[in-house]
Amino acid sequence: MKVGVLGSGVVAQVLAGGFIKHGHQVMLGTRDTAKLADWVKQHQGAQAGSFADAAKFGELVVLAVKGTVALEAAKAAGGANLAGKPVMGATNPIADAAPVNGVLKFFTNLDEALMERLQRAFPDAHFVKAFNSVGNAMMINPQYKAGKPTMFICGNNDQAKATVSGICDQFGWDVADMGKVEAARAIEPLCMLWCILGFARNEWTHAFKLLHQQ
Ligand SMILES: NC(=O)c1ccc[n+]([C@@H]2O[C@H](COP(=O)([O-])OP(=O)(O)OC[C@H]3O[C@@H](n4cnc5c(N)ncnc54)[C@H](OP(=O)(O)O)[C@@H]3O)[C@@H](O)[C@H]2O)c1
């Protein structure tokens, strides 16, 4: 698959590396391709371009930018370049304010997730929440004694969720589909819960697992 990854930070680079590892073609999108020159040199099959170039390139688009600028980055990518495509959103709505006792501050509230804002602004794109509540070190084929961890996903479009579920499977995750876009109100704050352990114990390699009785 051709994958356009919007972002140049650690999450964009780790996810892009995972796509390459599993045989996909990748273009990263950034405002400044110079900052990705070394990374592209080190990863055969990777390219870098503008946000719009990467969105246009991808059959699957990944949004991996700072939460406060997610709408801006999606606008730069261009609605027409996102239309009809799965847009896998790892982005969290973390506010530019210090955590309180290790609890991150969000700029959203429990009645409106960041992904709902994005879905409303780009109604023709098929947003799917995924990879937001695990640290980048464990995103690609993590190994845990307890088996595969759970990736909570949600989104309005079933075909887009099937595409993202396939990627989660390749990246070594069990998928728990939590439903439509509103479920992001619950999935995005999992990142707060995940980070509490990090701040409290300096542990950054845990992951969530959903247990069913049967
Ligand atoms: N760090 C983790 O382990 C982790 C885990 C799960 C989810 N997340 C979430 O993943 C997302 C990415 O995290 P990150 O740590 O890799 O990177 P980040 O530092 O949160 O974001 C970097 C990206 O944001 C873009 N950006 C910043 N200001 C911008 C602006 N004004 N307009 C357009 N784009 C702008 C940058 O674009 P340029 O390339 O143009 O500079 C860059 O691509 C975040 O939402 C984070 O909450 C992080």
The ligand as an SDF file (V2000), in Angstrom:
LIG
                    3D

 48 52  0  0  0  0  0  0  0  0999 V2000
    5.3780   10.4980   21.4460 N   0  0  0  0  0  0  0  0  0  0  0  0
    4.6800    9.3660   21.5350 C   0  0  0  0  0  0  0  0  0  0  0  0
    5.2180    8.3100   21.9190 O   0  0  0  0  0  0  0  0  0  0  0  0
    3.2310    9.3810   21.1400 C   0  0  0  0  0  0  0  0  0  0  0  0
    2.4850    8.2000   21.2680 C   0  0  0  0  0  0  0  0  0  0  0  0
    1.1660    8.1900   20.8040 C   0  0  0  0  0  0  0  0  0  0  0  0
    0.6110    9.3400   20.2450 C   0  0  0  0  0  0  0  0  0  0  0  0
    1.3770   10.4900   20.1620 N   0  0  0  0  0  0  0  0  0  0  0  0
    0.7830   11.6600   19.4960 C   0  0  0  0  0  0  0  0  0  0  0  0
    1.3290   11.6630   18.1760 O   0  0  0  0  0  0  0  0  0  0  0  0
    1.4270   13.0190   17.6850 C   0  0  0  0  0  0  0  0  0  0  0  0
    2.8420   13.2510   17.1700 C   0  0  0  0  0  0  0  0  0  0  0  0
    3.7300   13.2080   18.2530 O   0  0  0  0  0  0  0  0  0  0  0  0
    5.3020   13.4620   18.0500 P   0  0  0  0  0  0  0  0  0  0  0  0
    5.8780   13.4190   19.4320 O   0  0  0  0  0  0  0  0  0  0  0  0
    5.8330   12.5500   17.0250 O   0  0  0  0  0  0  0  0  0  0  0  0
    5.4220   14.8600   17.3940 O   0  0  0  0  0  0  0  0  0  0  0  0
    4.9820   16.3570   17.8480 P   0  0  0  0  0  0  0  0  0  0  0  0
    6.1990   17.0500   18.3190 O   0  0  0  0  0  0  0  0  0  0  0  0
    3.7990   16.2960   18.7550 O   0  0  0  0  0  0  0  0  0  0  0  0
    4.5240   16.9590   16.4460 O   0  0  0  0  0  0  0  0  0  0  0  0
    5.4370   17.1840   15.4470 C   0  0  0  0  0  0  0  0  0  0  0  0
    4.7230   17.4420   14.1670 C   0  0  0  0  0  0  0  0  0  0  0  0
    3.7690   18.5090   14.3190 O   0  0  0  0  0  0  0  0  0  0  0  0
    3.9000   19.3680   13.1940 C   0  0  0  0  0  0  0  0  0  0  0  0
    3.6200   20.7760   13.5020 N   0  0  0  0  0  0  0  0  0  0  0  0
    4.0230   21.5000   14.5690 C   0  0  0  0  0  0  0  0  0  0  0  0
    3.5650   22.7830   14.4550 N   0  0  0  0  0  0  0  0  0  0  0  0
    2.8640   22.8410   13.2780 C   0  0  0  0  0  0  0  0  0  0  0  0
    2.1440   23.8610   12.6210 C   0  0  0  0  0  0  0  0  0  0  0  0
    2.0350   25.0900   13.1350 N   0  0  0  0  0  0  0  0  0  0  0  0
    1.5390   23.5560   11.4440 N   0  0  0  0  0  0  0  0  0  0  0  0
    1.6270   22.3130   10.9140 C   0  0  0  0  0  0  0  0  0  0  0  0
    2.3000   21.2980   11.5120 N   0  0  0  0  0  0  0  0  0  0  0  0
    2.9120   21.5610   12.6650 C   0  0  0  0  0  0  0  0  0  0  0  0
    5.3510   19.2510   12.7940 C   0  0  0  0  0  0  0  0  0  0  0  0
    5.4110   19.5980   11.4280 O   0  0  0  0  0  0  0  0  0  0  0  0
    6.7820   19.8980   10.6780 P   0  0  0  0  0  0  0  0  0  0  0  0
    7.2530   18.5560   10.2390 O   0  0  0  0  0  0  0  0  0  0  0  0
    6.3850   20.7560    9.5650 O   0  0  0  0  0  0  0  0  0  0  0  0
    7.6890   20.5370   11.6820 O   0  0  0  0  0  0  0  0  0  0  0  0
    5.6780   17.8130   13.0630 C   0  0  0  0  0  0  0  0  0  0  0  0
    5.4100   17.0380   11.9290 O   0  0  0  0  0  0  0  0  0  0  0  0
    1.0200   13.9140   18.8480 C   0  0  0  0  0  0  0  0  0  0  0  0
   -0.3220   14.3140   18.6680 O   0  0  0  0  0  0  0  0  0  0  0  0
    1.1540   13.0000   20.0710 C   0  0  0  0  0  0  0  0  0  0  0  0
    0.2350   13.3550   21.0990 O   0  0  0  0  0  0  0  0  0  0  0  0
    2.6410   10.5310   20.6040 C   0  0  0  0  0  0  0  0  0  0  0  0
  1  2  1  0
  2  3  2  0
  2  4  1  0
  4  5  1  0
  4 48  2  0
  5  6  2  0
  6  7  1  0
  7  8  2  0
  8  9  1  0
  8 48  1  0
  9 10  1  0
  9 46  1  0
 10 11  1  0
 11 12  1  0
 11 44  1  0
 12 13  1  0
 13 14  1  0
 14 15  2  0
 14 16  1  0
 14 17  1  0
 17 18  1  0
 18 19  2  0
 18 20  1  0
 18 21  1  0
 21 22  1  0
 22 23  1  0
 23 24  1  0
 23 42  1  0
 24 25  1  0
 25 26  1  0
 25 36  1  0
 26 27  1  0
 26 35  1  0
 27 28  2  0
 28 29  1  0
 29 30  1  0
 29 35  2  0
 30 31  1  0
 30 32  2  0
 32 33  1  0
 33 34  2  0
 34 35  1  0
 36 37  1  0
 36 42  1  0
 37 38  1  0
 38 39  2  0
 38 40  1  0
 38 41  1  0
 42 43  1  0
 44 45  1  0
 44 46  1  0
 46 47  1  0
M  CHG  2   8   1  16  -1
M  END
$$$$
